[in-house]
Amino acid sequence: MKHIFTLILFALVLPSTTVANGIHSSMRYTVDLDTVGKYLNVELEYTSTAPSPEVLLKMPVWAPGYYMIQNFPKHLCDFTATDSEGRSIKWTKEGKNGWRIVLPDNGKAKVRYRIFADEYDVASSRIDSKAAFIAPNGVFMYEEGKKDSPVTISYTVPSNWKSVSTGLLPDKGKLHTYTSPNFDVLYDSPLLMGNHLVKKFRHEGHDYELALETPDGFEESGFEDCFRKIVSTATQIVQDVPYSNYTLIHMGKGLGGLEHLNSQACYTDGSFRFNDRSEWLNYLALTAHEYFHLYNVKTIRPIELGPFDYDREVFTPLLWFSEGITCYYEAQILHRAGLATEEEMYELISKYMRMDERYEGHHHQSLRQTSYDIWLTFLNEDKNYKDVTINYYFRGPAVGLIMDLEIQRLSNKKHSLDDLMRLLYNRYHKAQGRGFNEEEFWTAVDEVAGASMSHIRYIVDNPVDIDYEKYLTPAGLILDRNTWTIKPHN
């Protein structure tokens, strides 16, 4: 057993500059990492010049992109509040994720609590003797009504931990210090620290960092070159890059990936040595999927997905587009980047179709409905789940393919699904700084196609069998319904 550092200092400084009529507040977090007990020991120094005698601190109960209530406060224990002299001050718990503190006359308070960090999923924190993955949603509280406060993060790492990786921008001239404009960006910026491999490079005018916890076989795999091609291809589709820097955090063996605007966090197969080409392509597809999400869901997004309400579920009828169409694009990106053949591209799409057609759920639930109900079923399925429900990851890519083909057919090849992505990105994200509602989405679909796409909307809104041949055959594609495999016509 390697030497264990029981305490690692991780400091988060939040100079909340919400200034109105001379009123401002500041928050400074300091967190010690107990790698033996697997606790984050959190200390918050809060100061306010506001006349209010109280402050309500809130902790999120879910993480965007992970559509389930995770109840992060369940990991919290030993909450205390004192004044700047160490004297106890009154506080009360409000609901499951709020703490109301009565401030001293000078507006200064010190809050302490501990977070148990031993969850191995991409939306939760975990600590051991070798590394720490920090998912900020379940660690740091924001002041109610002040999520727009700017954030600065500083930390200290033990001498035998050499690497720290996050998508947050560094604060120039300050060691191990990062800045964030608000809590939404903070919560969207996970951090990995330990002895992982760090590979930094510049590509097409932007800075990139690969943070690989288990890099065995990395150099021989050519993954860096593959990632560059994925980035270039996705950029060609949307024709804009919404970040200044991007960090790819790929951890050890496990399941799951989570997208962020300036990064991605994924558990992997634990090595870059794969048994066959299929495993390699699946890994590249995961990378492409999470990367393309910085467009489709982070910037090209349903209006419900931001600004975020971290207290409760955020329902939208359009997750089938955000997730399912991203599955379609992961295959498209690999093919266009020269990383997968045309046959392999269709096989990546076909494997999703097989899962959808294998079960009876598509006779009972629509794509639209599963977008709502994912909050009930994500990692929480009943035994009859596959009989009465569908998964937008499975049916979504197939609908993405026929949407693409129909847009091309109706527009006489002048437009494709790419044009829809660009229209939504530019009209709503770039021009209006917001997402789109359901009717705006379908209006944009019709606009790009140059004709009504109500027949595709019907497929999305209803539990139906899809006449795939109706759309595939005119495009020169064949569907083998015995194996549910799409192939180009020879």
C-alpha positions, 0 to 999 in steps of 0.5 A, spaced: 500 500 500 502 506 497 503 512 502 496 515 503 496 523 504 490 523 509 489 531 508 490 534 501 488 542 501 483 544 496 481 551 496 475 554 492 475 562 492 468 565 490 468 572 490 461 573 489 461 580 486 453 581 486 454 589 486 447 593 487 447 599 491 453 598 494 451 591 496 456 585 495 458 578 498 463 573 497 464 566 498 471 562 500 471 555 500 477 550 503 476 543 502 481 538 505 481 531 502 481 525 507 483 520 502 483 514 508 476 516 510 474 518 503 471 525 505 471 532 503 472 536 509 469 543 506 469 550 510 466 556 507 467 563 509 462 567 507 461 575 507 456 580 505 454 587 506 447 586 504 442 588 510 439 581 510 440 578 516 440 571 513 443 567 507 440 561 504 445 556 501 443 551 496 446 544 494 444 541 487 440 535 487 442 533 480 447 534 475 445 536 468 446 531 463 445 525 468 437 525 468 436 523 475 435 526 482 441 524 485 440 527 492 447 530 493 446 532 500 445 525 502 453 525 502 453 531 507 454 530 514 456 534 520 454 541 518 456 547 523 455 554 522 459 560 526 461 567 526 468 569 525 470 568 532 468 561 532 462 562 536 456 558 534 450 561 530 443 559 528 441 555 522 436 551 520 435 546 514 430 547 509 428 542 505 433 536 503 438 541 500 437 548 503 441 551 509 438 558 512 444 561 516 442 567 521 448 572 519 452 576 525 451 583 525 458 584 521 455 579 515 461 574 516 459 567 517 464 560 517 460 554 515 463 547 515 461 540 513 463 533 510 462 530 504 463 522 503 466 521 496 466 514 494 461 514 488 464 511 481 459 515 476 461 520 472 456 525 476 459 524 483 465 525 487 470 519 489 477 519 493 482 514 494 489 514 495 491 515 488 486 520 485 480 524 486 475 526 481 471 532 484 464 533 481 462 540 484 455 539 483 455 535 490 460 539 493 459 546 493 453 550 495 451 557 492 447 562 495 440 562 493 439 567 487 446 568 486 448 563 481 451 568 477 457 570 482 464 569 479 468 563 481 475 563 483 478 556 485 485 555 488 488 548 491 494 545 493 496 538 491 500 533 495 507 532 493 506 525 490 500 527 486 503 531 479 497 532 475 491 536 476 486 537 470 479 541 469 476 545 463 476 551 468 481 557 465 487 558 470 488 565 473 494 567 470 500 568 475 497 564 481 499 557 482 493 552 481 488 557 481 482 557 476 476 562 474 469 561 473 464 566 471 458 563 475 456 557 478 453 554 472 460 553 469 463 551 476 458 545 476 459 544 469 467 543 470 469 537 473 476 536 476 481 530 476 487 530 480 492 525 481 498 522 477 494 521 471 497 522 464 497 529 461 498 531 454 497 538 452 496 541 445 494 546 440 489 544 435 486 549 430 487 555 434 484 552 441 488 549 447 486 542 449 488 537 454 488 530 455 487 527 462 488 519 462 488 516 468 489 509 465 494 511 459 496 504 458 497 503 450 495 510 449 502 512 445 501 506 440 493 507 439 494 513 436 488 516 440 491 523 440 490 524 432 483 520 432 481 526 437 484 531 433 480 528 427 473 528 431 474 535 433 475 538 426 470 534 423 465 536 429 467 543 427 466 543 420 459 540 422 457 546 426 462 551 423 464 554 430 467 553 436 464 555 443 470 554 448 477 557 448 480 550 451 477 543 452 479 538 457 478 530 456 478 527 462 478 519 461 478 515 467 479 508 469 475 502 468 468 503 468 461 505 465 458 512 463 460 518 460 458 525 461 458 532 457 460 539 459 461 545 455 469 545 456 470 538 457 468 531 458 468 526 463 468 518 462 470 512 465 473 507 460 475 500 459 482 502 463 486 501 457 488 503 450 489 496 448 483 493 445 481 486 443 478 488 436 476 493 432 469 493 434 471 495 441 476 500 439 470 504 434 466 503 440 471 507 444 472 512 439 464 513 438 463 514 446 469 520 445 465 523 439 458 522 442 461 526 449 464 531 444 458 533 440 454 534 446 458 540 447 453 542 441 447 538 441 445 539 448 450 544 451 449 550 446 444 547 441 439 545 447 431 545 449 429 551 452 428 547 459 435 546 459 438 552 462 438 556 466 438 550 470 434 549 476 438 544 481 432 543 486 428 539 481 427 535 475 427 539 469 422 536 464 423 537 456 420 533 450 426 534 446 431 529 449 430 524 444 433 529 439 439 531 444 441 524 446 438 520 440 441 524 434 448 525 438 448 517 437 447 518 430 452 523 429 457 519 433 457 514 427 457 520 422 463 523 425 467 517 425 466 516 418 467 523 416 473 523 420 476 517 416 476 513 422 470 508 420 468 505 413 461 507 411 460 500 413 462 501 420 458 507 420 452 503 418 453 498 423 454 503 429 447 505 427 444 498 426 446 496 433 442 501 436 436 499 431 437 492 434 436 494 441 430 498 439 427 492 435 428 487 440 423 489 445 416 491 445 417 497 448 416 501 441 409 499 441 407 502 447 411 509 448 413 514 443 420 518 443 417 524 445 414 521 451 421 517 453 424 524 453 419 526 459 419 519 463 427 518 463 427 522 470 423 516 472 427 510 469 434 512 468 438 507 472 431 505 475 427 500 471 422 496 472 423 488 470 418 490 465 422 496 462 423 493 455 416 491 454 413 497 455 418 503 454 423 505 449 430 508 450 432 514 446 439 512 445 436 506 441 431 509 437 433 516 436 439 514 431 435 511 427 430 517 427 436 521 426 438 517 419 431 518 416 430 525 418 437 526 415 435 523 409 428 526 408 431 533 409 436 531 403 430 528 399 425 534 400 430 540 399 433 536 393 440 535 396 441 542 398 440 541 405 441 536 410 441 535 418 447 539 418 444 545 416 438 544 422 444 543 427 447 550 424 440 553 424 439 552 431 446 553 433 446 560 430 438 562 431 438 561 438 444 560 442 448 565 438 443 570 436 438 570 442 443 566 448 437 561 449 434 554 447 428 553 443 422 550 445 418 544 441 414 548 436 420 552 434 424 546 433 419 543 428 418 550 425 426 549 424 426 542 421 420 544 416 424 550 414 431 547 413 427 541 409 423 546 405 417 542 406 413 539 412 416 534 416 410 532 419 410 525 418 417 525 421 414 528 427 408 523 427 414 518 428 417 521 434 410 523 437 407 516 437 409 509 439 409 506 432 413 501 427 417 505 422 417 503 415 424 504 414 424 502 407 420 507 405 426 512 407 432 508 406 431 505 399 430 511 395 437 513 398 440 506 396 440 503 402 438 496 404 435 494 411 436 486 413 430 485 418 433 479 420 439 482 423 437 489 423 443 491 419 443 497 414 448 496 408 449 500 402 446 497 395 451 494 391 
